[in-house]
């Protein structure tokens, strides 16, 4: 009897997951022109004392033959996330918000110190080192990509830093 209840519950859960997957993917087609994207090394730094902003890094890899355009990001527990870039202007390093980032076909874009990065504001709850927070990336074609961002310390991010190359072929 217990086994039968377990299988009934498992079947209902699987049907629910399948149904919600279909709903999440309604409204767009999966043809050969859809970018196949992968996120690696997603992380967000804990807020420093008295700081009103923090930073997030990740790498986006486009495995398809179609460009993808990132237009927005959200992180659970944070009120606002913006896409930013560092650029050299008149010999000075300048940070600015940008509307989108194109991940070219068969290339990757790294969000890292000195280049593209996510700026996060308005914590709804404290970020604690070791936590994972849901990161949602939104693209111009209506697709979304979900992953977890690891909450890390400033020291951890500093150890992982390397010079920015921004774009890479693979």
Number of C-alpha atoms within 10 A of each C-alpha: 5 7 8 9 10 11 11 12 12 12 12 12 12 12 12 12 12 12 11 12 11 11 10 12 13 9 9 11 10 8 7 10 11 16 24 16 16 14 19 14 14 20 22 29 23 22 22 12 6 6 9 11 17 20 23 27 23 19 20 21 25 24 18 17 15 16 17 23 17 20 18 19 20 19 24 16 15 18 13 16 19 20 22 20 19 17 15 10 9 7 7 9 10 12 16 11 14 13 11 16 17 16 22 21 18 18 18 22 22 22 25 24 20 19 18 26 22 24 19 23 19 14 17 11 10 11 22 14 16 11 13 19 20 15 20 16 17 18 18 13 13 10 17 15 14 15 16 19 24 23 21 20 18 17 9 12 18 10 8 10 11 11 9 13 12 15 15 12 11 8
